[in-house]
Amino acid sequence: MKLSYINLNKYFNVKEVLKAEFSMSDRLLLKLKKLDKIYLNGKVTSVNHPIVENDLIECHLDYDEDNSNIVPTKIPVNIIYEDEAYLVVNKPAGIPVHPSMDHYTDSLANGVIFYFNQIGLKKKIRPVNRLDKDTSGIVIFAKNEYIQECLIKQMKNKQFIKKYIAIVNGNLDNLEGIINAPIARKENSIIERCVSETGDTAITHYKVLKRNDNFDVIECILETGRTHQIRVHFAYLGHSLLSDTLYGVSSTLINRQALHAYEVEFIHPIIKQKVKYIADIPDDFKNILKKT
């Protein structure tokens, strides 16, 4: 993959182009310079090299990286979409995104590395978004640092829209609303979060899609991305997610927290067009939806 730009007499050196046209960070710019991956009219160049009208500036992002820190494991990877920029995966519930002491070889990252090796891609694992182990749905893996930077920047600028489907205990007072309640780490806990005046801003938009006497099926759109945000916010309202045993109680309807990241929408960093991806609803959700 490479980035290309023909100078229209707007810029005076290579660095100006990379910063202005591609919003490239100084860190990545320095790395590409050290790897001799910046070109001017087909030849390796320095970032301070002067340019004139119609000069062609290119950055090559297809260099190999050491990914040996993650063990490749043959795990089924449900690919929703793939191109030279990123991989969109529908993660099942029950597996974490990253390896850990307890999941050293059976995380989603292990499966993605195995897949990368199969297609001859020597790249590090770069998940753009993260999901809890027992949350299903979309995880995006950037195939290089530039794409990762672009998508994370869109998240910060609220151009990266994440939609979830959740099922909560009981019936909410309003069919739609906004929960604006700051979230902090719970005292004396490494994992648990809580609503706290001293916490970070956390905003969740929600809409009830279906309901029966015992639960509501809701769509959530995150304006912020705090750890456990949806789980904490609905527990705070007194309507914890089904089977969220950290913030609520278990349910016979489903054996994991009822949360699925079903849609993302953002601007593709290369083609500069809005794209949308949807993850199929898992079977455990479908079984509950039949009861509404």
N, C-alpha and C positions, 0 to 999 in steps of 0.2 A: 504494500500500500504506500502511496506517496501523495504529498500535497504539492500542488503546482499553482503558480501565479505568474502572469505576464505583466510586467510593470507598464503602467499607462502614464508614466512620468509623474506619478504621485509621490514616489518615495526616492530617497537618495542613497540608501544602503540596504543590504540584505536583512539586517536585524529589524529595520523599520517595517519591512514587509511581514516578517514572521510575527511580530508583535501586533501590528494593526489588522492584518487580514486573517490571521489564524489565532489571535489571542493566546499565543504560546507563552508559557511560563518561562521565567529565567532559568529555572532548574532544568526543564526539558530542553531548552535551547542550548544550554551548556553541554548537556549529555549528547545531543545530536552533533554538536561541534566536535566533541572528543572522539566520536565514532566516525567522523568524516561522512556524515549523512546529509550534509547541506550542499546543494549544487547550484552553480550559476552557469547557465547555458551549457549544461552537461558536464561541467567540471567541478570537482570539490572546491569549495570556497570558504572564506572566513565570513563571520557574521557582519564585520565592519566594512566589507568590500563595497565600494561605490557601485551604483547601478544607473543605467540610462533607460530611456524609453524602449519598450519591446524586449528587454532582458527577461529571460525565463528563470525563475527561482523555484527550486524543488527541494522538498524534504522527503527522504526515504525512511519509512517507518517499519520496514520488513526485516529488520535485523533480529538474529536469534538471541534468546535470553535463557539463563539457567533457571529451570523450574524443578530441579531435583529435590527441593525441600518438601515437595508434596508427592506422596507415593501414588503412582497411577494404578487405579483399580477399575476393573471392568464392571461398572455400575450403569444400568440403563439411564440414558440422559434423554429426556423428552424435549426435543428441540422444536421450538415454535417458529423461529426464524434465525437465519444466519447470513451474514455477508462479510466482507473483508474488514469491517469496522467492529462488529460485536456479534455475540451469540445470545439469543433469548431462549431461556429454558423454563419449563414448567416444573418446578420443584415439588416432589411429593412431600406430604407430611411425614415426620419421623426421622428425617436426616438433616443434619446441620449443613450450612453453607460451607463453613471452614472446618478443617481438621482440628482436633483437640486431643488431649490425653485419652479421653474416653472414646473418641471417634477418629482414631489416627488414620485409618484406611477406608472408612465408609462414609465420608462426607461427600457432598455434591462436588466440591473442588477436586476430590480424588477421581471422580468419574469424568469431569471435564478435562483434566490433565490427560487421562487415558485417551479420550476422544481427540484432543489436540495432537497427541503423539501419533495416533492413527492417520491423521490427515497431514502429518509432517509439519505441524506448527509448533515451533519452539518458543513459547511465550509464557510469561508468568500469569498467574491467576489474578484477575482484577475484577471482582464483583462490584458493580456500580451501586447496587442496592442490596440490602441484607434482609433476610427473614429469619424469625425464630425457628428452631428445629421443628416444632409441631405446627407451624403455619405453612400452608401450601401456596403455590402460585409462582408468579413471574420473578425470576432473577436474571439480570443482564450482566454478562461478562464482556468487558471491553477487551479488544485484542491488542491494544497498545496503549501507551501512556497518554498519547494525545487525545484519543477517544475518551478515555477515562476522565481526563481533565475537563473536556467539553461537557460531558454529561453531568459531572458533579457540579460544574458551574451553573448548568441549567437548573439543577435542584436548588442551589442557593438562591437563584433568581426567580424561583417558583414557576419555571417553564416546564418542569418535569412533573407531569400529573400522575399520581398513583391512586388507583381505585381498588377498594377491597370489598368483599362481601363477608359479613359477619352475622352470626346468629346469637342473639342475646336472650337471657332469661327474662320472662315476663313481657309486659307491654309498655313501651315508652310513653311518656305523657304527650309528646308531640310527634307528629308524623315526619317532621324534618326539623333540623336545627343545627346550631353551631355550638360546640363545646370549647370554651376558651378557659382552660384551667392549667396553670403551670405544673410541670412535672419535675420531681427531684428523686434522687436515690433515697430509699427508705433507710432510716438510721439503723446501723448495725446489720445491714444486709448488703451482700455483694450483687445480688440478682434483682431483688424486688424494688419497684418504683412506687411512688405515691404522688398524689396531688399535694402541692405545698406552695405557700406564698413565696418561698425562697427559691423555687425551682425555675427552670427554663420555660420560656413561652411555648405553649403547646396548643394547637388549634385543630380540631377535627370537625369536618362537615359531615352530616349524616342525613339519610332519607330512608324511611321504612318502605320496603318493597313488597313484603308479604307478612301476614301475621296469623296466628291463631291464639287461643286463650293462654297458651303457655310460653310462647316465644315470638320474637320479631326477627324477621330477616331484613337486614339493613345494608345499604351501600354507604361506604365511608370514603371520603376524600381527605387526604392529609395535606394540610397547609404547612405543617412542620413535620419533622421526622424524629421524634424522641423515641427512645427505647421503650417498647411495650405500650406505645401511646394509645392505641385503640383499646387495648385490654384494660389499661389503667382508667381511661376516661369513662368507659361504660360501667366499670366496677364502682367508680366514684358516683355515678348516677343511681347506683343500686340495681343495675341490670348487667351483671357480669356476663361474659361470653359463656356459652354452653361448654362444660367440661374444662374451663380454665381453672385448674385446681390451685394455681398460685394466687389468683385474685377472687376466686369464687369457689364453686363446688363441682363435683363430677356429675355427669349426666348419662343416662342409659341410651341416649339418642346418638351419641358420638363419643369416641374414646380419645379425643384430643381437642384442644381449644378450637372452637368453630370460627376459623379465620382463614380467608383465602384471598391472596393478592391476584385479582383477576384481570386488571387492565393497566397499561402504562401508555402515556402519550408524551412525545417530546419532539424536538427538532433534530432531524438526522444531521450529525456534525459534518458530513461530507456533501450530501446533496441539498442540504439546507431546506428540506421540506418536512412538514409535520408527518409523523408516523405514529401508528397505534398498533399495539399487540394485545391479544386477549388469550388468557389461559383457561382452558376448559374447566368447568366445574367438576371437582372430584366426586366419586361415587358416594362417599359418606355424606356429602352435602346434598346430593340428589335424593338420597333416601329420606332426609329430613324434609326437603322441599315438597315431597309427595304428601306430607302431612298438613300442608297449608291449604 
